Structure formats: structure tokens, C-alpha cells
Amino acid sequence: MNKDKKAKDPRRNKIFAAAYDHLKRTQGVRTQEQLAGKMGVTPETVSRIIKARTDVTEDAITRLQTASGCIFNLQWLRGESDVMLAADVKKNDGPATEATLPQSPDMSSLINSIIAAKDDAIASLKRELASKDETISTKDALIKTLQQQVSDLRTQLAIQKGLLDGYPYPTGVAERDQRTAKQQ
């Protein structure tokens, strides 16, 4: 019996599928398996999302945005805008203010949220394994794997911050706060 259910908001699934199609056409992502690998999820997860058999979570949106190199308009991925690409977000005709300038992909916020999720997963895993009759080596191996993922994400965050240094517009809140702190 198929345990998959219909997605509650199939519009987000259609958006996810359109994003996948765009990545196939423009970024060389040829298969759902390749996309799943870039997102850090199973190919079955990507398939269920595209077929609208499971809901698109905020985590899936974050992972897709990160895997795509933040080319998509985050509001579009969430179903809040009709503009697909971040580069196509229209500027207001009035004088440019921080509120009207396009925002850079806030990679630090995306990666920090993934790091927080991994840290939560480590804590949850520790609690779960403590309640089960598992060997210490099994617990340590699983915890070490998650900790390595967090370390890799922190490295990725540092790389992305370096890439955003030349971005001509204001960056996300995390980067702006760090620049303000450096100036003081």
C-alpha cells in the first residue's frame, strides 16, 4: 500500500517542479537523482515532491535554493511571487533605499538555518539513542557524521560570504549586522 499522501498545497509542488525543469534547462541538472544529491535528500523525496505526493517544506525550499546557487526568488519558491529568478526581481521606480534595492541571496541565513537544523538533529539523535539499547560506538559514529555535516556547512557559509563580498547591493540581515559590528 502506498503511504504517500496528496500534498496539501500542490501549488508549491508545481513551483518546485518548475524550478527543477529550469535547473535541467539552464544548470545542467539532468536527473532528479542529481538534484537530490545537491539538496542532500533522497531521490525518492524529490520524486514525491514533484509528483505532489508530499508537501514542500521550508527545509526543502531552503535546500533547493542552496542547491541552485540562490538563483531563484525565494518568495517565488514559497508561492508568494510570480517572479521566478532573483535576478528578475523588479526595482521600484522611486529613489533607491535599502528597502527597495534587491537583496542578495542571504546565504548566511540559509546556511545558518541548516546548521541549526543539524544541531537540533544531533541533540535529538543523542536523546533517541540514549533511550535505545545501542552501542556507544554506533552512537558516536552517528553523532560524528552529523557534526561533520555541520562543520561542512560552516565551511560552505564562509565560502559563500566571500563570494558575496563584491555584491553591489545590501546583503541579508546576518551580513549587514556583521559589517556594522566591524565598523564600530
C-alpha positions in Angstrom: 0.0 0.0 0.0 1.3 3.4 -0.9 2.0 5.5 2.2 2.3 8.7 0.2 -0.5 11.2 0.6 -1.6 14.1 -1.6 0.2 17.4 -0.9 -1.9 20.0 1.0 -0.6 22.8 -1.2 0.1 21.4 -4.7 0.9 24.9 -5.9 4.2 24.7 -4.1 4.9 21.3 -5.7 4.3 22.8 -9.1 6.7 25.6 -8.3 9.3 23.0 -7.1 8.8 21.0 -10.4 9.2 24.2 -12.4 12.4 25.0 -10.6 13.7 21.5 -11.3 12.8 22.0 -15.0 14.6 25.3 -15.1 17.7 23.7 -13.5 17.6 21.0 -16.1 17.4 23.6 -18.9 20.0 26.1 -17.6 22.2 24.5 -14.9 22.9 21.0 -16.3 21.0 19.2 -13.6 19.9 16.2 -15.7 18.1 13.9 -13.2 16.1 14.0 -10.1 18.9 12.0 -8.5 21.4 14.8 -9.3 19.1 17.4 -7.8 18.6 15.2 -4.7 22.3 14.8 -4.3 22.8 18.6 -4.5 20.0 19.1 -2.0 21.2 16.4 0.4 18.0 14.4 0.2 17.0 11.1 -1.3 15.8 10.8 -4.9 12.5 9.5 -3.6 12.0 12.7 -1.7 12.5 14.8 -4.8 10.2 12.5 -6.8 7.4 12.6 -4.1 7.6 16.4 -4.1 7.5 16.7 -7.9 4.5 14.3 -8.1 2.7 16.2 -5.3 2.6 13.2 -3.0 4.2 15.1 -0.2 4.3 18.7 0.9 7.1 21.1 0.1 8.6 22.0 3.5 10.5 25.1 4.3 13.6 22.9 4.7 13.0 21.6 1.1 12.8 25.2 -0.2 16.0 26.1 1.7 17.8 23.1 0.3 16.6 23.8 -3.3 17.6 27.4 -3.0 21.1 26.5 -1.7 21.5 23.7 -4.3 20.6 26.1 -7.1 23.2 28.7 -6.0 20.3 31.0 -4.9 19.2 31.8 -8.5 15.6 31.6 -7.6 13.5 34.3 -6.0 12.8 32.9 -2.5 9.3 34.4 -2.5 8.6 32.6 -5.7 9.7 29.3 -4.3 7.3 29.9 -1.4 4.4 30.7 -3.7 4.4 34.4 -2.7 5.5 35.9 -6.0 5.2 35.3 -9.8 8.9 36.3 -10.4 11.0 33.1 -10.7 14.5 34.3 -10.8 16.2 36.5 -8.1 17.9 38.5 -10.9 14.4 39.4 -12.4 13.0 41.0 -9.2 11.8 44.4 -10.3 13.2 47.5 -8.8 10.8 50.3 -7.7 10.9 53.4 -9.9 11.4 55.7 -6.9 14.7 56.7 -5.2 16.7 53.7 -4.2 16.5 52.9 -0.5 17.7 49.8 1.4 14.1 48.6 1.3 13.8 48.9 -2.5 17.1 47.5 -3.5 17.3 43.9 -4.4 18.6 41.8 -1.6 21.5 39.4 -2.2 20.8 35.7 -1.6 21.1 35.6 2.1 23.3 32.6 2.1 24.3 33.0 5.7 20.7 32.9 6.9 20.1 29.8 4.7 23.2 28.0 5.9 22.7 29.1 9.5 19.2 27.6 9.4 20.6 24.4 8.0 23.3 24.4 10.7 20.7 24.9 13.4 18.6 22.1 12.0 21.7 19.8 12.0 22.5 20.8 15.6 18.9 20.0 16.6 19.2 16.7 14.8 22.4 15.9 16.8 20.6 16.7 20.1 17.6 14.7 19.0 19.8 11.8 18.0 21.6 11.9 21.3 18.3 11.7 23.1 16.9 9.0 20.9 20.0 6.8 21.0 20.2 7.2 24.8 16.7 5.7 25.1 17.6 2.7 22.9 19.9 -0.2 23.6 22.6 0.9 21.1 26.3 0.5 21.5 28.5 3.5 22.3 30.4 3.2 19.0 27.1 3.3 17.0 26.0 6.5 18.8 29.4 8.1 18.4 29.6 7.3 14.7 26.1 8.8 14.0 26.8 11.9 16.1 30.3 12.3 14.5 28.6 12.2 11.0 26.1 14.9 11.9 28.9 17.0 13.4 30.9 16.7 10.2 27.9 17.9 8.2 27.6 20.9 10.5 31.4 21.6 10.0 31.0 21.3 6.2 28.1 23.7 6.3 30.1 26.2 8.3 32.9 26.0 5.7 30.3 26.5 3.0 29.0 29.6 4.8 32.5 31.1 4.9 32.9 30.4 1.1 29.5 32.0 0.3 30.3 35.1 2.4 33.5 35.5 0.4 31.5 35.3 -2.8 29.1 37.9 -1.7 31.7 40.5 -0.7 31.6 42.1 -4.2 27.8 42.2 -4.3 26.8 45.8 -5.0 23.5 45.8 -3.1 22.8 45.4 0.6 23.1 41.9 1.8 20.9 39.9 4.2 20.5 40.8 7.8 23.2 38.5 9.0 25.9 40.0 6.8 24.7 43.6 7.5 24.9 43.1 11.2 28.4 41.7 10.9 29.5 44.7 8.8 28.0 47.1 11.3 29.9 45.4 14.1 33.2 45.6 12.2 32.7 49.3 11.6 32.2 50.1 15.3 
